[in-house]
Structure formats: structure tokens, C-alpha cells
């Protein structure tokens, strides 16, 4: 399993945390999602068949901005 870690802005509350999890659960191959509201981080576990662009697109679609 691969893991990717994102620092994000705009992760404001439990509602957004739930939205992020719901979107990422629909991405094929995603096996774990850890959203930390206090730190503003999202960690995603996925397999080799997963397109990481789908992960980043999903995070941004709910209103979060991935920080470089």
C-alpha cells in the first residue's frame, strides 16, 4: 500500500471532514483516509491502481486547497 500526505487549507469543520472522506471513499483503490482538522492534514492510503490526481481533485472539489 502507498501513502500520500497533504497539507491543506480550508479544512474548517467536521462537515468538511465528512465530505472529504465521502469523496475519497469513491476513488478506486483508496483503502484508508485520515483527516486531521487541527493540523489541516489529510493522509490517504491507496494501491498501485489508484490515480493520485483523482485524490487531489476530490480534495479540492469539496473546497480545500492543497498547499505545496
N, C-alpha and C positions, 0 to 999 in steps of 0.2 A: 504494500500500500504506500502511495505517495502522500505527502502532506504539503500544504501551502498555507502560508501565514500572511494575512493582510492587516495593515493598519488602516483604519477607515475613519472618516469624519461623517457626521450626520446620523450616527447610531444613537438615537436620543432616548428611547424608552423600550419597555417590554413589547409593545405593539410592533415596533420596527424589528426587534429581535425575532419575534414570531414570523414576521413577513420574510425576513432573510432566510430563516430555517425552512419555511414552506417552499420558497423559490428554489433553494439549493437541493432540497429533497427530490425535486423533479428532474434534476440533472442526472443523466445516466452515469452510473459508476461512482457517485458520491456515497461514501459509507459512513462518514462522521462529520459533524458540524459543531464547533464550539464557538459561541458568540459571547464575548466579554464586554458588557456595556461600560464598566468602569474604565477599562484600558482602551476601549474603542478598537478591539481586535476581533478578527474572525479567523479561525483555523479550520481548514477543510481537509478531510482525508478522502482520497479518491484512488481509483485504479487506473491502469495504463490506457484504457479505452476512453477515458474522460477528456473532453476538450476543455482546457482551463479557461478559454475565452468565454465559454458558457457560464463558468463560475463567476468571472468578473462581471460579465453582462448582467447576470442575475442580481448580484450585489448592488450594482449601480441602478438597476431598474426599480428597486424599492426606495431609492433616494439617498443612498450612501455614496460617498466619494472615496475611492481608493487613493491613499497617499503614497507617493513614491518614496 
